[in-house]
C-alpha cells in the first residue's frame, strides 16, 4: 500500500523546527529574531494553520535556509 503524503504544513513545521534546533535557538529566541509572536511560531512548527509567505520568508532568512529546500518533498 503506498504511503500517504504528509501534509505540507506538517513537513514545513518539522523542517523549521529542525533548523531552529540546529541553530541552537529556542522558539522564543527565533520568534524574537523574526519579530513574530511566539505562539504563532509554535502553531507553524506544529503544522497547524496556514502561515503567510512573508512569515515563512522571515523565519527562513533568520535560519539562513533555502526557501526551496523547505518545501521539497
N, C-alpha and C positions, 0 to 999 in steps of 0.2 A: 504494500500500500504506500503511495507517495506521501512524503512528508508535507504537512500543511504549511504554507508560507507564513512566516512570523509577521505580525502586524508591524508595518514600517515605523510606527510611533514607538513601539516597544524596542525595536532594533536601534533606532536613533537614541533613545534614552539610555540603553545599555552601553552604546558606544561612547556617549558623552560622559557617563559615569565612570567608565573605564579610563578614559583620557584624563578626567579630573583627578582620579586617584593616582594615576601615573605621574601627574604634575605635583602631587603632594598637597592638593587643595581640598578643603572641606567644602560642603555645599555652601555654607555661609561665606567662605572666602571667595569662591567662584562667583557667587551671586553679587557680592560687593564689587568685585573686579569688573563685572559686566553691567553694573548698575541695574540689577534686576532684584525683584522681590525673592527672598529665599524660598518661599512657598511655591512660587511659580517655577523655579528651577527644580524643586522636588517633584512637582507634577510632571515636568518634562522627562526627568530621569526615570520615573515610574512608567512612562509610556502612555500617560493619560493626557487628555486634552489635545489641542492642535496648536503647537507653538507657531508664532508668526515667523516669517522668514528673517526679519530683522533681528529677532531674538536669537535664532539659530546662528546667524552671522556673527553676532556679538560674542556668543559663547565659543564658537569655533575660532574666532580671532584671538580671544584670550588664551585658548588652549593650543594655539598655533596648529590648528587642524585643517587639513584639506577638506573643503566642504563636500566635494565629490565623493571622497572616501567615506564620509559619514553616512552617505546614502547608498553605497554599493551593497549589493546583495550577497 
